[in-house]
Amino acid sequence: MKQFSLTIGGRSVTTNRTYDVKNPATGEIVAACPEGSVELLDQAVKEAREALPAWSGSSDADRAQALLRVADVIERHLTELSHLVTREQGKAQNGPGANLEAGGCVAWTRVTAGLTLADETIQDDAQGRVVLHRKPVGVVGSITPWNWPLLIATWHIMPALRVGCTVVIKPSPYTPLSTLRLIELMNGVLPPGVVNVVTGDAEVGSRMVGHPDIAKIVFTGSTATGKGVMRRGADTLKRLTLELGGNDAGIVLPNTTITPLLEKLFWGCFINGGQTCAALKRLYVHEDQYEEVVAKFSEYVAKIPVGNGMDEATLIGPLTNEMQLDKVASYVDEARARGARIVVGGKRTEGPGFFYPLTVVADATDDMLLVKEEQFGPAIPILKYRRIEDAIARANSLDVGLGGSVWADSAEEAARWATQLECGTVWVNQHGALHPLAPFGGVKGSGLGVEFNVDGLREYTTLQVLNVAN
C-alpha cells in the first residue's frame, strides 16, 4: 500500500497518527492518511510566509513557466491521479468522471498560466501619472471539498500561484490522497514552501480561517460552513472567495422536442452522481408535456450503469460517504411519503459501498425536502408548471443562486427567459458546462467572488494605486 505524507516547506512530513481512507464503492482501505494538526498547520503557514517574498518577487513570465511545468508533471501522472480519485471519491473512470477531472487539472493550469493582470493607466499627462497595480494578497489558505477533490484544488491553487501568492491547502478528510499526491508532484518543480498541504479536522480548519498570517481563504463547500468561514475570518479581515451550495433549477419550455436533449439533460442532473454544486437539482416541466418528459427521461436514466468506478462498464459511481447516502435516501423517502411518484430508483442498494440508484421523482412539490434543500446526490425531482413566469418565480424562490438552465427548441427564446434566473451562470440546452475563461460564482447564498479568467486572478490580489506628480 502506497504511503502518503504531508508536504511542508518542500519536505515530506509524516505524522504519528493516521486514519484510513476507504473506497466508497467497496469499503476497502485505500491508504492510511497522515493526520495533521494545528501545530503542523502553523509550520506550513510559516514556510509559506517565508517563501512569499521570493515567489511574489519573481517575474510574471517565470511564474507562467512554472505553472506550465506543473501542468506537464500532472499530465505525466494523469493515470495515477485519476485512479486515486476513483478509489477515494468513487467517480467512474469512464464518461465525464475521474479522467475528465484529472485532465481538467492540466487544462485549467495551462489556461491559468496564459493569463496576466496588466497594469492600468488612469492618467498620464502634464499633471502626473496614475497607475493601478495588482499585488499578491499574501499567503492563501485553501479548503477543498470531497466531490471534485483534485480539480477544485487546482482551481484554488493555480490562480493564487500565478499572481505571486503562496498556498497552504487543507483537503477534505474523505478525499485527501489525490491532493496529497498533487502537492508532492508540484513540489518537484516549484520552490520549497510555495505550496504546502496539511490534513486535519475542524480544529485545523478553524485555525486556518483565523490564522493571522493567512491573508485570504478560498473555500468550496456548503453555505452553512461558508457562513462560519466568514464569521471566523472577520477577526483578521480575511479576503474571501466562497463557492457555496447551489440548488440549481432547470426549466423546460412548452412544446420542446425533448428527445435530442436527453443526454445533456442526464449529465446536467447526474454528473458525478449529482454530487456537484452546479448540477441540475430541480426540473420544471410544462403541464402539457409533463408526462412525456417524465417518461422519456426516466427511460433514458434507467439504462445508465451504476457501479464501481474502476469497472469499465460504469458511468456513475457511488456516493462518496455514508452521510451523503443517508441524506439522499431520507429526502426521497420523505417525498414518497408525501405523495411523490418514484418512477425510477428510490431504494437503497444492498451490499457493500455507498450506492444509491439513479432516481427520478415525479409529482414533486416545492415544499418537499428533495426540492427545497440541496440533495447533492443521484435523485432528481420533476415539478409541473402552468405559466413560464411562475416557473421562473419558483426557480428564484430559494436563497441560493449558483446556476440555472432553460431548455427549448429555440435557443434565442430560452436565452431570453434564462437571463431572468437569479444565479451566477445560466445555461441554454445544457447545464453545468464550465470554461476556464468564463468567470464562475454564485449570488445570494451561493457565495462571494468568482473563479476563472482574469476576474478569478483578481480575487488573489490587492489593488495599489501609484500616483506620481510631474
Stockholm file with secondary structure:
# STOCKHOLM 1.0

chainA/1-470         MKQFSLTIGGRSVTTNRTYDVKNPATGEIVAACPEGSVELLDQAVKEAREALPAWSGSSDADRAQALLRVADVIERHLTELSHLVTREQGKAQNGPGANLEAGGCVAWTRVTAGLTLADETIQDDAQGRVVLHRKPVGVVGSITPWNWPLLIATWHIMPALRVGCTVVIKPSPYTPLSTLRLIELMNGVLPPGVVNVVTGDAEVGSRMVGHPDIAKIVFTGSTATGKGVMRRGADTLKRLTLELGGNDAGIVLPNTTITPLLEKLFWGCFINGGQTCAALKRLYVHEDQYEEVVAKFSEYVAKIPVGNGMDEATLIGPLTNEMQLDKVASYVDEARARGARIVVGGKRTEGPGFFYPLTVVADATDDMLLVKEEQFGPAIPILKYRRIEDAIARANSLDVGLGGSVWADSAEEAARWATQLECGTVWVNQHGALHPLAPFGGVKGSGLGVEFNVDGLREYTTLQVLNVAN
#=GR chainA/1-470 SS CCCCCEEETTEEECCSCEEEEECTTTCCEEEEEECCCHHHHHHHHHHHHHHHHHHHHSCHHHHHHHHHHHHHHHHHTHHHHHHHHHHHHCCCSSSSSHHHHHHHHHHHHHHHHTCCCCCEEEEESSSEEEEEEEEECCEEEEECCSSSHHHHHHHHHHHHHHHTCEEEEECCTTSCHHHHHHHHHHTTTSCTTSEEECCCCHHHHHHHHHCTTCCEEEEESCHHHHHHHHHHHGGGTCEEEEECCCCEEEEECTTCCCGGGHHHHHHHHHGGGGCCTTSEEEEEEEGGGHHHHHHHHHHHHHTSCBSCTTSTTCSBCCCSSHHHHHHHHHHHHHHHHTTCEEEECCSCCCSSSCCCCCEEEESCCTTSHHHHSCCCSSEEEEEEESSHHHHHHHHTTSSEESEEEEECSCHHHHHHHHTTSCSSEEEESCCSCCCTTSCBCCEETTEESCBSHHHHHHTTEEEEEEEEEC
#=GC SS_cons         CCCCCEEETTEEECCSCEEEEECTTTCCEEEEEECCCHHHHHHHHHHHHHHHHHHHHSCHHHHHHHHHHHHHHHHHTHHHHHHHHHHHHCCCSSSSSHHHHHHHHHHHHHHHHTCCCCCEEEEESSSEEEEEEEEECCEEEEECCSSSHHHHHHHHHHHHHHHTCEEEEECCTTSCHHHHHHHHHHTTTSCTTSEEECCCCHHHHHHHHHCTTCCEEEEESCHHHHHHHHHHHGGGTCEEEEECCCCEEEEECTTCCCGGGHHHHHHHHHGGGGCCTTSEEEEEEEGGGHHHHHHHHHHHHHTSCBSCTTSTTCSBCCCSSHHHHHHHHHHHHHHHHTTCEEEECCSCCCSSSCCCCCEEEESCCTTSHHHHSCCCSSEEEEEEESSHHHHHHHHTTSSEESEEEEECSCHHHHHHHHTTSCSSEEEESCCSCCCTTSCBCCEETTEESCBSHHHHHHTTEEEEEEEEEC
//
